[in-house]
Structures are given as structure tokens and as C-alpha cells.
Amino acid sequence: MTEAVAANRIRAIIERVERIEADEAALREDKKEVYAEAKGDGLDVKALKAIVRIRKQDRAKRQEEEAILDLYLAALGEV
């Protein structure tokens, strides 16, 4: 009886993971289509991806990183 319960639990977990993986694949495809649509509208996909990445960051941490980057660029005479 215990083995049957364990097997059922393992099967249920595996099936949940497989459903999640299928959902992730569908979401990746949806995201790809959105970027393709943006590109078709003449938008710069690389810039859009950078904005998405930046918006995920903590504002204070991002500002600190930008300040350091500006400092280093100024030291190199790039700004």
C-alpha cells in the first residue's frame, strides 16, 4: 500500500512539472510573437528587451550601477 501511494505521489509531481514546462514553452512562444510584432511595427527589439530587464531591477540598485558606469566612462573620457 505504501509503495502505491508513493508511486502515485511521484507520478502526480512529475505530471505537474510537465504541465508547468509546457506552460513555460507556450509563454516563451507568446513572448517571441510579441517581440516579432514589435519588430514588425518598426520598434527596436534589443532596446525593448533592455527596458524589460531594467524594469525588473530595484530602482536604487539600478541607479547605483548607472552612477558607477557613468563614473568609469567619465574616467575613460567617454562622456
C-alpha positions in Angstrom: 0.0 0.0 0.0 2.8 2.4 0.8 4.6 1.8 -2.5 1.4 2.5 -4.4 0.9 5.8 -2.5 4.5 6.8 -3.1 4.2 5.9 -6.8 1.0 7.9 -7.2 2.6 10.9 -5.4 5.7 10.7 -7.7 3.5 10.4 -10.8 1.4 13.5 -9.7 4.5 15.6 -9.1 6.1 14.6 -12.4 2.8 15.4 -14.3 2.6 18.8 -12.6 6.2 19.6 -13.6 5.5 18.5 -17.1 2.4 20.8 -17.3 4.5 23.7 -16.0 7.2 23.1 -18.6 4.5 23.0 -21.3 3.1 26.3 -20.0 6.6 27.8 -19.9 7.2 26.8 -23.5 3.9 28.3 -24.5 4.8 31.6 -22.7 8.2 31.7 -24.4 6.5 31.3 -27.8 4.0 34.1 -26.9 6.9 36.4 -25.9 8.6 35.6 -29.1 5.5 36.6 -31.1 5.1 39.8 -29.1 8.7 40.8 -30.0 8.2 39.8 -33.6 5.1 42.1 -33.7 7.1 44.9 -32.2 9.8 44.4 -34.8 7.1 44.5 -37.5 5.9 47.8 -36.1 9.5 49.2 -36.5 10.5 49.1 -32.9 14.0 48.1 -31.8 13.6 44.7 -30.1 17.0 44.9 -28.4 16.0 48.2 -26.7 12.7 46.7 -25.6 14.4 43.7 -24.1 16.8 46.0 -22.3 13.9 48.1 -20.9 12.2 44.9 -19.7 15.4 43.8 -18.0 15.9 47.2 -16.4 12.4 47.4 -15.1 12.9 44.2 -13.2 15.8 45.7 -11.2 15.4 47.5 -8.0 15.4 51.3 -8.7 18.1 52.1 -6.1 20.4 49.3 -7.2 19.9 50.3 -10.9 20.7 54.0 -10.1 23.9 52.9 -8.2 25.0 50.8 -11.1 24.4 53.6 -13.6 26.3 56.1 -11.4 29.3 53.7 -11.3 29.1 53.2 -15.0 29.0 56.9 -15.6 31.9 57.5 -13.3 34.0 54.8 -15.1 33.1 56.2 -18.5 34.0 59.7 -17.4 37.4 58.4 -16.2 38.0 57.0 -19.6 36.9 60.2 -21.3 33.9 58.6 -22.9 31.3 61.0 -21.5 
